[in-house]
Amino acid sequence: MENPREDTPRSRRRLVLWLLVAWLFTVNAAFYWDVVSERAGEVFGDRSSVTRGD
Amino acid sequence: MSALRDLLIVCGFLAAGLGWGVWILRILDLRASGRLRHALLAAGLGLGVLGYVPFALGLAGLLRFPVLLAGYLAVLGMGAVGCISFLRHLGEASGEADGWATLRRPSGPSLALVALLVAIVSVTLLAALAPVVGVDELIYRVAAADTYLREGQMLYLPSSQYHQQPQQVQMLQMWGMALGSDSVTQVVQWVMGLLLLIAVVDLARRFMPMVWALLAGAMFYAVSDVIVLSGRASPDLANGLFLGLAGIAWLEWTARGEDRWLLVTGGLAGLFAVGARLPGAYGAIGLAVLVSVAAWRLLRRRPLRALAAGAAVGAVALAVAAPWYVKTWIQTGSPVWPFLQSVFGFRDWTPEAFRYFGGIQERAIGRWLSLGRILAAPWEFTIEPDRFNSGVVGPLLLGGLPLALVFRLPTQLVRVLAFCGILAPLWYASYPRVRAFLGPIALLFVVVAFLLWQLAESTLVPRLAALGVAGLAVAWLAVGLGQTVRAHTEAAKTTLGIESRQQYLIDRLSQADMQFDWLGDYWALNSVLPKGSRLLIYESRGYYLDFGYDRYDLIAKRETDPERLREPAYVEDQVRGLGSDYVLLWPEPRFATGYEPSNWLEVTLHDLCGSRWPIVYQSQTMVACKVAA
């Protein structure tokens, strides 16, 4: 279902959408890069992060 | 066999809660839009209200097995009548076409998502049925309930700094614990998480095809705090359910304009407030503001009438929470002990000790209210959630929500954004942990699923983008599956009888996220120390001890002349004053706190142990001394 905001010209909408898609993939890439590089051994999330007694 | 009994006990709570909730909604003459939503709202209300039964019994000193069993059967019976009434009037519930019907002939992706959810939910259930583990759980979440049951009443525990804050969900867990094993406390949370999952899918299916609605639910259930807490006794999933349902009740009000929905909204916000300790008040405050604004702008009411609508939500929430504050006032002299003691008078704290305690949040996560942290918070919660002592919420919220700039959201989802938007700053200011925001997060995943669906369907981007979206969703669900395996495999194996309960507890509690090394010592002491002994313990976790106990730093935090904690004779008097028969310490001082008087006390206790006080038990991790008569 196409449901863009009607008051925006189509070309500008397309540009904004591309930027947002780039943002979506950038955030995901940053997240998975961090998971793989920084959390070796904790790839599936750090269990200790939940209920640490605080 | 005990697992089946525990599961049945919780199913009984669910049936009773549903029945009671149906009665409440019927008394208010309210019908939600859709049978399932009606049932979910009823179950949330009913389960929350049920907690007041053991609460009242606890205050009356009636926490005895026969009383709790009789009470359970009574509420179950009354609830059953409500359930039957609900089933009989199923057809009368107002509502739209039921998207759930499409699941009778599911598509391949729908089937895969259902299979994934069933797999994760099954593993978390097996984990919930294992023995109780955790940190907060062993300090007070389950430990305080265990003490209340042992003493037969809800009493003041001066060395437990959190126990006086509202613990409504703990009451339900305590009730189940009295009738079954302590695993019931975890199964209660599992059920709450399952209800929240169903609420997410039920909300989502109103705006998108069923497969995307299922994806919304699966994306939410893949959040690591949801997965971990589904098998644990911390009340965050129950609280997430209460606040999420409060948001849904608010949607009902905005759609229909029936002010009786505000009573439900306020009631659920109140249940969130009494389930989530003191910071949980943010839900009721935010909803009161939101309702006022919505009544003024959306429903075009006069400003005073709009304010009255918001005030009604706040008043109902306060009325729901009031019994807890009154109880705390009676027991401690302050309705919010240990806070505001400068107003109500200090009890078992000195101002200096409380000042140190008051800085606990900042020591845990740093200065989270600085401008830099506030601006970076969305990124930090996504990439480095451990900076907020939180689990992984995933990249799809931060990455996907901005798509709302391009795709027009249905009115109800705009209102969901307003609900989350007004709560977010209050939550961040009060207690910024992912687990304290699970209700709004659940609803945000509905918005994200809608936006991803719109993106996948859009002709403004190539089909490759749709494939990419599917890839991102699959990657996140794979992380969720991995988290499930990582968090719960050992517990699930224990429930299935592959590993013994004792071995599981020993192994699990000594791991890096628990760091509890005294379990074996506790079991040994349970068999060698005289029954009825009272202990003074260094550890903050006293669960799994069969004795009453106080924590050692109680002596330090209420000492007005801390230098005296260096004097053995004085400390010995203080220990005797607490009625302690034995003192449990590590073999060497650990100096684990930054509050110096506690460290001086620790040294003195070590001096006494082995000199004035004979050692009665020693291991690599503990020394226990008998306090000289």
Interface residues (C-beta under 8 A of the other chain):
Chain A: M1 E2 N3 P4 R5 E6 T8 R10 R13 R14 V16 L17 W18 L20 V21 W23 L24 F25 T26 V27 N28 A30 F31 Y32 D34 V35 V43 F44 G45 D46 R47 S48 S49 V50 T51 R52 G53 D54
Chain B: G134 V135 D136 E137 I139 S224 D225 V228 L229 R232 S234 I360 Q361 A364 T382 I383 E384 P385 D386 N389 S390 G391 V392 G394 P395 L396 L398 G399 G400 P402 L403 L405 V406 F407 R408 R435 Q454 L455 E457 S458 T459 L460 V461 A465 G468 L472 A475 V479 G482 Q483 V485 R486 A487 A512 D513 S540
